[in-house]
Amino acid sequence: MRVRAWLAAVAIFAVTVAASSGFSVAQTGGAFKVVGVPIDQTAESAAAARTLALAAGQQEAYRRLVRRLALLGDIGTAPAASPALLREIVSGIAVESEKTSSVRYLASLTVDFDPAAVRKRFLAAGLRWAETQSKPLVVLPVFRTQGTVQLWDRTNIWHQTWRDAPESDGLIRLIVPPGETSDLAAISPSQALSGDEARISVIAEQYGAGGALLLAATLSSEPGTGHVLAVSINRFSSAGSHRASTRSFAANPDTTVSELMTLAVNQVRRDIEEEWKFDNLLRFGEQQELVAVAPLSGLRALIRIKRLLQSVAEIRSFELISVTREEARFRLRYLGDPAQLEFALAQKDLALTQGAVDWRLALKGPG
């Protein structure tokens, strides 16, 4: 009876996989939800103000969506936020924190965009964009000043500037630890500065992050020339990859250290987002397929794999070729090359590796 139940469940699963062919992320829409858009309009009545506010809020949400997904240099080619466009691509809105007077309307707006409709318009406009959302990254803002190395110190103004920065609306969520006792125990300033991967992994795991961003800043100045902030940017991932770069930010004598650091934080975040988008651009001119074998611990693992595959932007479609109690064989049709697919899958806790014959697809964590 258990075997029959297993076979019946697998048959139902196979049908749902076949029915879900197409662009997989259309069913998830995580990158296509814009939250927390403030709206505030005044008109001859509260009802009229609300109508104006909702229209303006959807336009602003669309602009945020374009900035999130498209390369900054390509934003100018995105379709304009016309009422006709918004009617086509907005799939739903939600309103919170409403406040009204006789002539004014204020609220916070969340807008869901239809991924398929947005992609259609982006492709027609020749826009380049990415959809893959990164696992969160822990930010380690190390500040070197007057012969000392600071990280969790209350006097570390570099750390405080990162703490004060508004939350990013992009594809990468950055977590800046507050410097509590558990943070001090996880990693010290010297361990962070030396790139101690074991300790970096500890604090990343502590915050459920997929890696860390080590940002070592050094402030210098000369009379009459203003301050210079040199920032060493090192990105560590849970997969063991490491990427490094440096940036230098100069200010005129009238610019305060606080203003210079705020400028640096904003620019570093933009650079990180742009680098991520460029690495994960959807390459519609490159479409390939591969067969991957996934070990199974039960039907729950099979269902989880399906759900995760549906959330990967690079996967155009997939099908279940065969399944046993021990393993499932999938055919994946995807954009880009295998390395890009492997990277995108890793953000969803799926490890893709090349075997002697077929690729191997394994769940990370409990199945």
Backbone torsions as a table, in degrees:
resi	resn	phi	psi	omega
1	MET	NA	-39.5	-180.0
2	ARG	-64.8	-38.0	179.1
3	VAL	-64.0	-43.2	178.9
4	ARG	-62.3	-42.5	179.3
5	ALA	-62.5	-41.2	177.8
6	TRP	-60.8	-47.8	-178.5
7	LEU	-64.2	-38.1	178.7
8	ALA	-66.1	-41.9	179.1
9	ALA	-64.9	-40.9	178.8
10	VAL	-64.8	-39.2	178.8
11	ALA	-61.8	-43.5	177.2
12	ILE	-62.9	-41.8	179.0
13	PHE	-60.1	-44.3	-178.5
14	ALA	-62.4	-37.5	178.2
15	VAL	-65.2	-42.8	-179.6
16	THR	-67.4	-34.1	175.9
17	VAL	-63.6	-46.0	-180.0
18	ALA	-61.9	-38.9	-178.5
19	ALA	-71.0	-19.8	-176.2
20	SER	-93.8	10.6	178.9
21	SER	-58.6	147.5	-177.0
22	GLY	125.0	-167.5	-177.3
23	PHE	-71.5	115.5	-167.7
24	SER	-64.0	-38.7	-174.0
25	VAL	-67.9	-14.1	178.2
26	ALA	-56.8	-23.4	-178.3
27	GLN	-90.5	-9.3	-176.8
28	THR	-111.2	-51.9	174.2
29	GLY	68.7	17.0	-178.6
30	GLY	-56.1	-44.9	-179.5
31	ALA	-75.7	-8.4	-175.0
32	PHE	-106.2	15.9	175.2
33	LYS	-108.9	125.5	177.9
34	VAL	-113.5	121.2	-174.4
35	VAL	-113.8	157.8	170.9
36	GLY	68.7	38.3	176.5
37	VAL	-85.9	114.6	179.3
38	PRO	-73.3	135.1	178.3
39	ILE	-127.0	139.5	-175.6
40	ASP	-155.4	110.1	-178.8
41	GLN	-136.5	149.5	175.9
42	THR	-121.9	138.7	179.3
43	ALA	-151.7	-168.7	-176.8
44	GLU	-70.4	-18.0	177.3
45	SER	-150.9	163.7	178.7
46	ALA	-63.0	-37.5	-179.9
47	ALA	-65.2	-42.5	178.5
48	ALA	-66.9	-39.2	178.5
49	ALA	-63.6	-38.3	179.2
50	ARG	-64.5	-42.9	178.7
51	THR	-60.1	-45.5	179.0
52	LEU	-64.3	-41.6	-177.8
53	ALA	-64.9	-43.2	-179.8
54	LEU	-64.8	-37.8	178.5
55	ALA	-66.8	-45.4	179.8
56	ALA	-66.0	-37.3	179.7
57	GLY	-64.7	-39.8	178.3
58	GLN	-67.1	-35.9	175.9
59	GLN	-64.2	-44.2	179.0
60	GLU	-66.0	-39.2	177.6
61	ALA	-61.0	-40.9	178.4
62	TYR	-64.2	-42.2	177.9
63	ARG	-61.2	-40.0	177.1
64	ARG	-64.5	-39.9	179.0
65	LEU	-61.3	-44.9	179.4
66	VAL	-61.9	-44.5	179.2
67	ARG	-64.5	-33.2	179.8
68	ARG	-68.3	-43.7	-170.0
69	LEU	-94.9	-36.7	-171.8
70	ALA	-92.1	151.7	172.0
71	LEU	-61.9	142.1	-176.3
72	LEU	-57.3	-37.8	-179.3
73	GLY	-69.4	-14.7	-177.9
74	ASP	-102.4	-4.2	-173.4
75	ILE	-58.4	-33.8	-178.7
76	GLY	-64.0	-18.7	179.9
77	THR	-91.9	-3.6	180.0
78	ALA	-68.9	147.0	177.2
79	PRO	-58.0	143.0	179.4
80	ALA	-67.7	150.4	-177.1
81	ALA	-80.8	66.3	179.7
82	SER	-80.3	158.0	176.1
83	PRO	-55.8	-38.1	179.8
84	ALA	-64.8	-42.1	178.6
85	LEU	-62.8	-46.1	-177.4
86	LEU	-63.7	-37.8	176.5
87	ARG	-61.1	-31.7	-177.8
88	GLU	-79.2	-37.9	-169.4
89	ILE	-105.0	-15.8	178.8
90	VAL	-84.2	123.5	-178.7
91	SER	-101.4	-14.2	178.7
92	GLY	179.5	155.4	176.0
93	ILE	-134.7	155.2	174.6
94	ALA	-137.3	139.8	-176.0
95	VAL	-117.7	135.4	177.9
96	GLU	-132.7	161.4	173.4
97	SER	55.4	44.4	-179.9
98	GLU	-70.2	137.9	173.4
99	LYS	-138.5	134.8	-178.5
100	THR	-136.1	153.3	167.3
101	SER	-126.5	-166.5	-179.3
102	SER	-68.7	-22.9	-176.6
103	VAL	-132.7	2.5	-173.3
104	ARG	-129.8	148.3	178.7
105	TYR	-137.1	126.7	177.2
106	LEU	-128.3	144.5	177.9
107	ALA	-169.3	178.1	172.9
108	SER	-118.0	130.1	-171.0
109	LEU	-114.2	136.4	170.1
110	THR	-114.9	131.6	-177.1
111	VAL	-122.9	127.9	173.1
112	ASP	-100.0	127.9	178.1
113	PHE	-104.3	145.4	178.3
114	ASP	-78.0	110.3	-175.9
115	PRO	-55.4	-43.1	-177.7
116	ALA	-63.4	-41.2	-179.6
117	ALA	-68.2	-40.0	178.8
118	VAL	-64.4	-45.6	-179.9
119	ARG	-60.1	-41.6	-179.6
120	LYS	-58.8	-45.6	-179.8
121	ARG	-69.0	-40.8	179.0
122	PHE	-62.5	-44.7	179.9
123	LEU	-62.2	-42.5	-179.5
124	ALA	-63.4	-30.6	-179.3
125	ALA	-86.2	-5.4	-178.4
126	GLY	73.7	24.8	-178.1
127	LEU	-80.3	144.1	172.6
128	ARG	-102.4	136.2	-178.2
129	TRP	-154.5	166.1	176.3
130	ALA	-125.5	154.4	178.0
131	GLU	-127.0	-15.2	-175.3
132	THR	-65.6	122.6	177.5
133	GLN	-91.3	131.4	180.0
134	SER	-75.0	151.7	165.1
135	LYS	-61.9	152.5	179.5
136	PRO	-58.2	152.8	176.4
137	LEU	-121.7	135.5	174.4
138	VAL	-83.5	131.2	179.0
139	VAL	-94.8	127.6	177.3
140	LEU	-115.1	92.7	-176.0
141	PRO	-88.0	92.7	179.5
142	VAL	-85.8	133.9	-178.8
143	PHE	-122.3	121.9	177.9
144	ARG	-102.3	120.7	-179.0
145	THR	-153.5	135.3	176.6
146	GLN	49.6	42.9	176.2
147	GLY	78.4	5.4	179.0
148	THR	-114.0	158.5	175.9
149	VAL	-120.3	118.6	-176.0
150	GLN	-115.0	144.6	173.0
151	LEU	-134.1	-68.2	-176.4
152	TRP	-94.7	2.3	-179.0
153	ASP	-61.4	143.5	177.2
154	ARG	-65.2	-23.0	-180.0
155	THR	-86.0	1.0	179.8
156	ASN	-78.0	95.2	-176.9
157	ILE	-72.2	-22.3	176.2
158	TRP	-67.4	-44.5	176.4
159	HIS	-63.1	-42.8	-178.1
160	GLN	-66.4	-34.9	178.2
161	THR	-64.0	-39.9	176.6
162	TRP	-67.3	-37.3	178.6
163	ARG	-65.5	-34.5	-176.7
164	ASP	-82.1	-14.5	-177.0
165	ALA	-66.7	140.5	177.3
166	PRO	-63.4	152.8	-178.9
167	GLU	-63.6	138.8	-178.6
168	SER	-69.7	146.4	178.7
169	ASP	-105.1	16.1	-174.1
170	GLY	-94.0	-160.1	-177.5
171	LEU	-85.2	-6.5	179.2
172	ILE	-120.3	123.6	175.6
173	ARG	-95.5	123.7	-179.5
174	LEU	-102.7	133.2	179.4
175	ILE	-112.2	120.0	177.9
176	VAL	-105.0	104.5	-178.6
177	PRO	-59.3	146.6	-176.7
178	PRO	-76.2	-13.2	-178.0
179	GLY	90.5	34.7	178.5
180	GLU	-78.5	178.0	-176.2
181	THR	-56.8	-40.4	-179.6
182	SER	-65.4	-31.4	177.2
183	ASP	-69.3	-43.6	178.5
184	LEU	-61.1	-37.2	-179.4
185	ALA	-72.9	-29.7	-175.9
186	ALA	-72.7	-42.6	-175.9
187	ILE	-157.6	138.6	179.6
188	SER	-97.7	166.8	177.7
189	PRO	-57.6	-43.0	-178.7
190	SER	-68.0	-37.0	177.7
191	GLN	-66.1	-39.9	177.6
192	ALA	-65.3	-47.0	-176.2
193	LEU	-64.4	-31.3	179.7
194	SER	-83.0	-4.8	-179.4
195	GLY	72.0	37.1	-179.6
196	ASP	-66.4	100.1	-172.8
197	GLU	-65.8	-30.5	178.7
198	ALA	-65.4	-44.8	-179.9
199	ARG	-72.6	-35.1	176.7
200	ILE	-62.9	-39.0	177.5
201	SER	-63.9	-36.5	-179.4
202	VAL	-61.7	-48.5	-177.1
203	ILE	-74.1	-29.8	175.9
204	ALA	-64.4	-44.9	178.5
205	GLU	-64.8	-33.9	179.9
206	GLN	-60.1	-30.5	-179.1
207	TYR	-109.2	13.8	178.5
208	GLY	62.5	32.5	-176.5
209	ALA	-98.3	161.6	179.6
210	GLY	-93.8	6.1	-179.5
211	GLY	163.9	-166.2	-176.8
212	ALA	-142.3	156.0	177.7
213	LEU	-118.5	107.1	178.9
214	LEU	-89.6	117.5	-177.0
215	LEU	-120.0	95.4	-178.0
216	ALA	-94.2	115.5	-175.7
217	ALA	-111.8	139.7	176.7
218	THR	-127.5	126.7	-177.9
219	LEU	-103.2	132.5	176.4
220	SER	-138.6	162.3	178.5
221	SER	-159.8	153.3	175.1
222	GLU	-130.7	147.2	-177.5
223	PRO	-54.5	127.3	175.6
224	GLY	84.3	-5.8	-176.7
225	THR	-112.4	-11.7	-178.9
226	GLY	87.0	-177.4	-175.9
227	HIS	-89.9	151.9	174.1
228	VAL	-128.8	128.5	178.5
229	LEU	-113.4	114.3	177.0
230	ALA	-98.1	128.2	-176.1
231	VAL	-122.5	123.3	173.3
232	SER	-96.9	122.4	-174.3
233	ILE	-109.9	116.0	179.1
234	ASN	-125.4	123.0	179.9
235	ARG	-107.9	125.5	178.5
236	PHE	-114.3	132.8	178.2
237	SER	-112.0	160.0	179.1
238	SER	-65.5	-19.3	179.0
239	ALA	-82.1	-3.6	177.5
240	GLY	96.1	-2.7	179.0
241	SER	-76.9	155.1	-175.1
242	HIS	-143.6	132.1	178.7
243	ARG	-132.9	136.4	-176.2
244	ALA	-132.3	148.1	175.1
245	SER	-157.7	170.7	178.0
246	THR	-133.8	149.5	175.8
247	ARG	-137.5	149.6	177.8
248	SER	-128.2	133.6	-178.1
249	PHE	-122.7	121.7	-179.0
250	ALA	-109.4	152.1	179.8
251	ALA	-136.2	154.6	176.2
252	ASN	-78.2	167.2	-174.9
253	PRO	-58.7	-22.5	-178.5
254	ASP	-83.8	-10.5	-178.5
255	THR	-83.3	130.8	178.9
256	THR	-78.5	163.1	177.3
257	VAL	-61.6	-39.7	179.4
258	SER	-61.2	-43.9	179.8
259	GLU	-65.3	-39.2	179.0
260	LEU	-64.4	-42.6	-179.8
261	MET	-67.3	-38.0	176.4
262	THR	-62.6	-42.5	176.0
263	LEU	-58.8	-44.8	-178.8
264	ALA	-64.7	-43.1	179.3
265	VAL	-59.6	-47.7	-178.6
266	ASN	-62.5	-41.3	-178.2
267	GLN	-71.6	-40.4	178.7
268	VAL	-62.6	-42.4	178.2
269	ARG	-62.8	-41.2	178.1
270	ARG	-63.4	-42.2	-179.6
271	ASP	-62.5	-42.6	-179.7
272	ILE	-63.7	-43.7	178.3
273	GLU	-63.4	-43.8	-178.6
274	GLU	-65.3	-40.6	178.3
275	GLU	-62.4	-41.6	178.8
276	TRP	-63.4	-46.5	-179.2
277	LYS	-62.5	-42.9	-179.1
278	PHE	-62.6	-40.9	179.6
279	ASP	-67.8	-23.2	-173.6
280	ASN	-118.7	23.2	176.4
281	LEU	-57.8	137.2	176.3
282	LEU	-74.2	117.5	-173.5
283	ARG	-100.4	85.7	-174.2
284	PHE	-67.8	-18.8	177.5
285	GLY	-79.9	-7.6	-179.1
286	GLU	-122.8	100.2	179.3
287	GLN	-120.4	126.5	-176.4
288	GLN	-134.3	177.3	174.0
289	GLU	-145.4	155.5	175.7
290	LEU	-148.8	161.0	176.0
291	VAL	-107.5	128.7	-178.5
292	ALA	-125.7	138.1	178.5
293	VAL	-104.7	127.5	-178.1
294	ALA	-115.7	122.4	174.4
295	PRO	-67.6	145.5	-176.1
296	LEU	-121.4	143.5	171.9
297	SER	-107.4	3.4	-179.4
298	GLY	152.2	-179.7	-178.3
299	LEU	-64.5	-32.8	179.7
300	ARG	-60.4	-39.5	178.7
301	ALA	-65.3	-38.9	178.9
302	LEU	-62.9	-42.6	179.7
303	ILE	-66.6	-40.3	179.7
304	ARG	-64.0	-41.6	178.8
305	ILE	-60.8	-44.7	178.7
306	LYS	-58.5	-46.8	-178.0
307	ARG	-61.6	-41.0	-179.5
308	LEU	-70.2	-39.6	177.7
309	LEU	-61.5	-36.2	179.6
310	GLN	-65.9	-20.1	-175.2
311	SER	-96.7	2.9	-177.6
312	VAL	-94.6	119.6	-173.5
313	ALA	-62.0	-35.2	-175.8
314	GLU	-71.3	-18.6	-177.5
315	ILE	-85.6	115.4	177.9
316	ARG	-74.6	-42.1	178.3
317	SER	-163.6	164.9	174.8
318	PHE	-151.3	157.9	178.1
319	GLU	-141.2	149.6	177.6
320	LEU	-87.7	113.6	-177.9
321	ILE	-81.3	-45.8	179.8
322	SER	-156.6	159.5	179.9
323	VAL	-151.5	140.4	170.6
324	THR	-129.1	-178.7	177.5
325	ARG	-65.4	-23.8	-174.4
326	GLU	-96.0	-27.8	-175.2
327	GLU	-159.3	158.5	175.9
328	ALA	-125.0	144.9	-179.9
329	ARG	-114.9	121.8	-177.7
330	PHE	-114.7	146.9	167.3
331	ARG	-107.0	121.4	-178.4
332	LEU	-108.6	129.0	172.2
333	ARG	-108.5	124.2	-168.1
334	TYR	-143.4	166.5	177.1
335	LEU	-97.7	148.4	177.1
336	GLY	86.5	-154.0	-179.1
337	ASP	-112.9	170.9	-177.8
338	PRO	-58.8	-33.8	-179.6
339	ALA	-64.2	-41.1	178.1
340	GLN	-67.1	-39.9	177.6
341	LEU	-63.9	-43.2	178.7
342	GLU	-58.8	-43.6	-179.3
343	PHE	-65.2	-43.7	-179.8
344	ALA	-64.8	-41.2	178.6
345	LEU	-63.8	-35.8	-179.2
346	ALA	-62.2	-30.5	178.3
347	GLN	-68.4	-15.4	-179.8
348	LYS	-109.6	16.5	179.9
349	ASP	64.4	36.7	172.5
350	LEU	-121.8	124.2	-179.4
351	ALA	-98.8	121.0	177.9
352	LEU	-108.5	122.4	178.7
353	THR	-134.0	153.0	-178.1
354	GLN	-89.9	124.7	177.6
355	GLY	-96.4	-173.6	-178.3
356	ALA	-65.8	-34.6	-179.8
357	VAL	-118.0	-64.1	-180.0
358	ASP	-104.5	166.5	171.9
359	TRP	-76.3	155.9	178.1
360	ARG	-112.4	135.6	-178.3
361	LEU	-125.5	116.6	-174.2
362	ALA	-128.7	140.2	174.7
363	LEU	-73.7	141.5	171.9
364	LYS	-98.1	135.1	-178.4
365	GLY	85.9	-175.0	-177.7
366	PRO	-64.8	138.0	179.8
367	GLY	-83.6	NA	NA
